[in-house]
Amino acid sequence: MPHLATFADAVWNQRRLNVRYQRWRGEVERTLEPLGLVLIACIWCLVARCEGQDRAYRASRILDLEVRDERFERPEAFDLSTFWESWSEQFEQRLYQQEVRLRLSPRGVQMLPHLFNPSAARAAEQSAAPPDEQDWVELTLPAEPLDYGHYELLRLGSEVEALSPPEIRHGLTAMAAIYQRDPAELTPG
């Protein structure tokens, strides 16, 4: 992290930063008022005010920066931990915009909190219907876009049955079919 010390100094001394930032749609230039640094899962995030809004910026995506001579006043009401908790929840809501209806074995229910995002696992557990006669449970799991959802569900192996949407069910069926083939069919030539 080449700019980490500069970020910390700018937070401490309330110095504005001009940055060039790599977004997924391309580069942008911003003037930031840095309010704090957060380390989450080995990723540094700079929390800063930009155009009147508090936002989180992945520090590694700041390509270039200039420390400005002018200072800014830190908002008295700003609390870094409160901001981060709220921002994290909103981020997860944006990430998990799909829902997948599942049927899980008792072991699958036990595996759920260990294999999925904690808030998604909690939401799924809260949606659970009473167990059926085989002790399997139907529930709704918040999921990433359906293109990726079946990859996440593969971690549950034979402890899951996808009920809906059909794209998830078909994706899991197609992936499971690979394991039913003769290994000789899978090798080239």
GUKERO-160906 format. One record per residue (C-alpha): residue in one letter; x, y, z. Coordinates in nm, 3 decimals, decimal comma. Each point is the difference from the previous one (the first is absolute). Layout:
! residues N
PT;res;px;py;pz
PT;a;X;Y;Z
...
END
This chain:
! residues 189
PT;res;px;py;pz
PT;m;0,000;0,000;0,000
PT;p;0,213;0,288;-0,124
PT;h;-0,239;0,275;0,119
PT;l;-0,098;-0,138;0,342
PT;a;0,224;0,234;0,203
PT;t;-0,126;0,296;-0,207
PT;f;-0,363;-0,100;0,065
PT;a;0,065;-0,026;0,373
PT;d;0,172;0,338;0,007
PT;a;-0,285;0,161;-0,197
PT;v;-0,257;-0,148;0,242
PT;w;0,196;0,115;0,304
PT;n;0,070;0,352;-0,132
PT;q;-0,334;0,049;-0,178
PT;r;0,155;0,064;-0,343
PT;r;-0,197;-0,027;-0,321
PT;l;0,122;-0,241;-0,265
PT;n;-0,028;0,013;-0,377
PT;v;-0,012;-0,361;-0,118
PT;r;-0,022;-0,198;-0,321
PT;y;-0,212;-0,305;0,079
PT;q;-0,056;-0,321;-0,200
PT;r;-0,369;-0,087;-0,005
PT;w;-0,135;-0,302;-0,182
PT;r;-0,124;0,233;-0,276
PT;g;0,332;0,182;-0,033
PT;e;0,209;0,264;0,169
PT;v;-0,145;0,305;0,175
PT;e;0,151;0,297;0,177
PT;r;-0,131;0,108;0,339
PT;t;0,077;0,245;0,278
PT;l;-0,033;-0,185;0,330
PT;e;-0,017;0,102;0,364
PT;p;0,145;-0,309;0,172
PT;l;-0,181;-0,099;0,320
PT;g;0,153;-0,338;0,086
PT;l;0,166;-0,322;-0,107
PT;v;-0,152;-0,347;0,036
PT;l;0,175;-0,334;-0,041
PT;i;-0,243;-0,277;-0,085
PT;a;0,108;-0,347;-0,119
PT;c;0,349;0,132;-0,082
PT;i;-0,147;0,280;-0,216
PT;w;0,056;0,363;0,096
PT;c;-0,288;0,240;-0,062
PT;l;0,019;0,378;0,022
PT;v;-0,321;0,151;0,134
PT;a;-0,037;0,352;-0,133
PT;r;-0,252;0,272;-0,069
PT;c;-0,041;0,088;-0,365
PT;e;-0,249;0,259;-0,123
PT;g;-0,182;-0,011;0,334
PT;q;-0,032;-0,380;0,019
PT;d;0,199;-0,242;0,213
PT;r;0,132;-0,292;-0,203
PT;a;0,248;-0,286;0,021
PT;y;0,279;-0,028;-0,255
PT;r;0,215;-0,310;-0,041
PT;a;0,345;0,143;0,069
PT;s;0,173;-0,224;-0,256
PT;r;-0,213;0,156;-0,276
PT;i;0,129;0,350;0,066
PT;l;0,247;0,026;-0,285
PT;d;0,140;0,343;0,071
PT;l;-0,046;0,268;0,261
PT;e;0,098;0,350;0,095
PT;v;-0,024;0,138;0,353
PT;r;-0,149;0,348;-0,010
PT;d;0,118;0,281;0,227
PT;e;-0,352;0,083;0,111
PT;r;-0,158;-0,160;0,303
PT;f;-0,361;-0,099;0,057
PT;e;-0,211;-0,022;0,313
PT;r;-0,079;-0,352;0,108
PT;p;-0,376;-0,038;0,058
PT;e;-0,066;-0,014;0,375
PT;a;-0,271;-0,263;-0,035
PT;f;0,210;-0,238;-0,212
PT;d;0,075;-0,335;0,165
PT;l;0,216;-0,240;-0,203
PT;s;-0,135;-0,324;0,148
PT;t;-0,363;0,109;-0,046
PT;f;0,071;0,104;-0,359
PT;w;0,178;-0,327;-0,077
PT;e;-0,278;-0,215;0,144
PT;s;-0,263;0,184;-0,203
PT;w;0,210;0,005;-0,317
PT;s;0,072;-0,375;0,030
PT;e;-0,369;-0,083;0,034
PT;q;-0,088;0,213;-0,303
PT;f;0,283;-0,158;-0,200
PT;e;-0,130;-0,349;0,078
PT;q;-0,353;0,101;-0,098
PT;r;0,130;0,122;-0,337
PT;l;0,206;-0,317;-0,045
PT;y;-0,272;-0,250;0,096
PT;q;-0,287;0,114;-0,221
PT;q;-0,119;-0,347;-0,101
PT;e;-0,176;-0,264;0,206
PT;v;0,036;-0,374;-0,035
PT;r;-0,256;-0,241;0,144
PT;l;0,175;-0,309;0,137
PT;r;-0,066;-0,323;0,178
PT;l;0,279;-0,092;0,243
PT;s;0,079;-0,317;0,191
PT;p;0,064;0,032;0,374
PT;r;0,375;-0,003;-0,079
PT;g;-0,053;0,269;-0,267
PT;v;-0,171;0,221;0,259
PT;q;0,301;-0,046;0,230
PT;m;0,242;0,085;-0,284
PT;l;-0,185;0,316;-0,105
PT;p;0,158;0,249;0,246
PT;h;0,348;-0,138;-0,072
PT;l;-0,022;0,020;-0,379
PT;f;-0,194;0,319;-0,067
PT;n;0,012;0,366;0,091
PT;p;-0,126;0,039;0,361
PT;s;-0,285;0,237;-0,085
PT;a;-0,116;-0,220;-0,290
PT;a;0,017;-0,310;0,221
PT;r;-0,199;0,176;0,276
PT;a;-0,267;0,111;-0,248
PT;a;-0,025;-0,354;-0,135
PT;e;-0,031;-0,151;0,348
PT;q;-0,273;0,251;0,088
PT;s;-0,197;-0,097;-0,311
PT;a;0,016;-0,374;0,074
PT;a;-0,321;-0,200;-0,003
PT;p;-0,048;-0,285;0,249
PT;p;0,189;-0,319;-0,095
PT;d;-0,183;-0,248;-0,225
PT;e;-0,033;-0,374;0,069
PT;q;0,367;-0,059;-0,104
PT;d;0,109;0,294;0,225
PT;w;0,091;0,210;-0,307
PT;v;-0,079;0,372;0,023
PT;e;-0,119;0,242;-0,269
PT;l;0,144;0,351;0,021
PT;t;0,085;0,306;-0,208
PT;l;0,366;0,099;-0,032
PT;p;0,095;0,351;-0,116
PT;a;0,246;-0,050;-0,285
PT;e;0,226;0,178;-0,242
PT;p;-0,112;0,026;-0,364
PT;l;-0,120;-0,335;-0,133
PT;d;0,307;-0,036;-0,224
PT;y;0,202;-0,071;0,318
PT;g;-0,262;-0,146;0,231
PT;h;0,037;-0,362;-0,102
PT;y;0,375;0,013;0,065
PT;e;-0,066;0,106;0,359
PT;l;-0,257;-0,275;0,050
PT;l;0,241;-0,271;-0,121
PT;r;0,179;0,035;0,334
PT;l;-0,302;-0,166;0,161
PT;g;0,041;-0,309;-0,220
PT;s;-0,273;-0,258;0,037
PT;e;-0,143;0,183;0,305
PT;v;-0,195;0,245;-0,221
PT;e;-0,281;-0,011;-0,253
PT;a;-0,063;0,319;-0,196
PT;l;-0,373;0,064;-0,042
PT;s;-0,002;0,335;-0,176
PT;p;0,075;0,196;-0,209
PT;p;0,026;-0,248;-0,288
PT;e;0,337;0,144;-0,112
PT;i;0,161;-0,107;0,328
PT;r;-0,158;-0,343;-0,014
PT;h;0,116;-0,054;-0,361
PT;g;0,349;0,132;0,079
PT;l;0,045;-0,243;0,290
PT;t;-0,139;-0,288;-0,207
PT;a;0,244;0,074;-0,283
PT;m;0,295;0,020;0,236
PT;a;-0,098;-0,319;0,181
PT;a;-0,026;-0,180;-0,335
PT;i;0,373;0,052;-0,051
PT;y;0,068;-0,227;0,299
PT;q;-0,223;-0,275;-0,141
PT;r;0,205;-0,028;-0,320
PT;d;0,269;-0,252;-0,068
PT;p;0,338;0,169;0,070
PT;a;0,120;-0,115;-0,344
PT;e;-0,263;0,230;-0,157
PT;l;0,150;0,301;0,176
PT;t;0,359;-0,039;-0,117
PT;p;0,093;0,163;-0,331
PT;g;0,103;-0,213;-0,296
END
